[in-house]
């Protein structure tokens, strides 16, 4: 089998299309992952951010989200204890 310019052109076009697809996915990863989750595809740990790369506003928002989760869990644990007493 001889390699022709058509083979090389097809290979280059495929690599270019794959690179473009990967770039667009990474640029819109959060929206794509949310869409896939809404379709029933559970993605393991996708979109996890490195805390060192977050801005101050993003860190504060994450801190508030975690504090809210902690408060909800504490309330969930204390409510059954209060009802049992």
N, C-alpha and C positions, 0 to 999 in steps of 0.2 A: 504494500500500500504506500503510495507516494503522498507526501505532504504537499498540498498545494496552497496557493495564496487564499483560496476559499476556506480552507481549514483554519489557517491563521486568523483570517478576518472573523470567522465564526467564534473562535476561541476568544479573541480580543473583545468582541461584542458581548459574549457571555460573561467575561470577567467584569466588563464595564457595567453591565446590567446588575450583576450581583453586588458590586461595590455601591452602585446607586441605591439599590434596595436596602442594603445594610445601613447606609447613611440616613436614608429616610426613616427607617425603623428606629435607629438610635435617636434621631431628632424628635420623634413622636412616640417614644417608647411607652410613656405613661398612658397615653390615650389608646394605643394599640393593645397594651396589656389589659386595660380596663375593658375594652371591647371583647377581647378573647375570654376574659373571666365571665362577662355577661353572657357569653355563648356557651358557658359550661366547661371551659378548658381551664383547669387549675394549674397555674404556672408557679413553680417553686421559687420563691424568693427573688423574683424578677424586679428590677428597678430599685434594688437596695442602694442607698446613697452612702458614700464614704463620709462620715461626719466631719472629717477634716476639710472637705471640699465645699461644705455648705456655707451660705452667707449667714450673717448675723440674724437676719429676718427669718430665714429658714430654720435656723437653730432654735430661735425663740418659739416659732410655731410648732416645731417638733416637741419642745419641752412642754408647751401647753397641752398638746395632744396626749403626751404621756401622763401628765398630771391628771387630766380628765379620765384617762383609762384607769389609773390607780384609784382615784376617788370612786369610780363606778364599781370596781372590784371590791373595795373596802365596804361600800354600802351593801353590795350583794352578800358579802360574808356576814355583816352585822345584822341584816334584816332577818334571816332565819333564826339567829340566836335570840333576837328580841321577841320574835313570835313564839318561840319555845318557852320563854320565861313567863 
